[in-house]
Amino acid sequence: MLKVGLTGGIGAGKSEVSRLLVGHGAVLVDADRIAREVVEPGTPGLAAVVEAFGTGILAPDGTLDRPKLGSVVFSDPERLAALNAIVHPLVGARSAELERAAGPESVVVHDVPLLTENGLAPLYDLVVVIDAAPGTQLDRLVRLRGMTEADARARMAAQATREQRLAVADLVIDNDGPVEALEPQVRKVWSELVRRTTAA
């Protein structure tokens, strides 16, 4: 089994790269998706978040109001750290469970947005970074996700810098261009991952 950490800044294109890698045969462990699962209604995770942040972060239907919680934590490093202290151990446990379920010959790709920020690179056999210029990220967040420029900049500022991410990369996928330019790069990276799996 090859354990791959996949990361990149918000708006860099992680979900598209993940989708392409799954198409080639990767087993995907999506930290964002798991982070949503562990705070679904009725979970101990949601109970802990409500205890820490109050019922004001709940939507009328009892689910977590993620935009409201985001507006609280992304401008306040201490509150962000408090949220991470609740969610990250739960995500880690579920990720390990999914990894154990994959076969021994698998390429297991962990999509981890905050890999660099949390010093997680040593947990993986190698790290793939999806790189995009800050201007490209900002444009995508405003144009494609409908964020305000101020909100997009705050989200980007809460993450590692481009330089910090590239410093932990074993392989880099450049996603500054059109989506058509992505597929050949992902195919090349996949070939390298398969090569390393069989060499291990």
Number of C-alpha atoms within 10 A of each C-alpha: 18 20 19 24 26 28 29 28 25 19 24 25 22 21 13 13 22 22 12 17 21 16 10 13 13 22 21 21 23 19 20 13 11 17 17 15 16 19 21 15 15 11 11 14 21 22 15 15 21 16 10 13 16 11 14 12 20 19 12 9 8 13 14 21 15 13 9 13 18 15 14 15 19 19 15 12 12 11 16 16 13 14 17 16 11 18 20 16 12 18 22 13 10 17 17 11 12 14 20 11 9 15 11 12 12 17 24 26 25 24 23 20 21 20 24 24 14 12 10 14 22 11 12 15 14 20 26 23 28 24 25 21 14 18 9 15 22 24 16 18 21 17 12 10 11 11 15 13 14 11 17 20 16 14 19 19 13 16 19 17 16 16 9 12 24 19 11 19 20 14 16 20 21 17 24 18 10 7 11 9 12 18 15 10 16 19 14 11 17 19 13 12 21 18 11 15 17 11 7 9
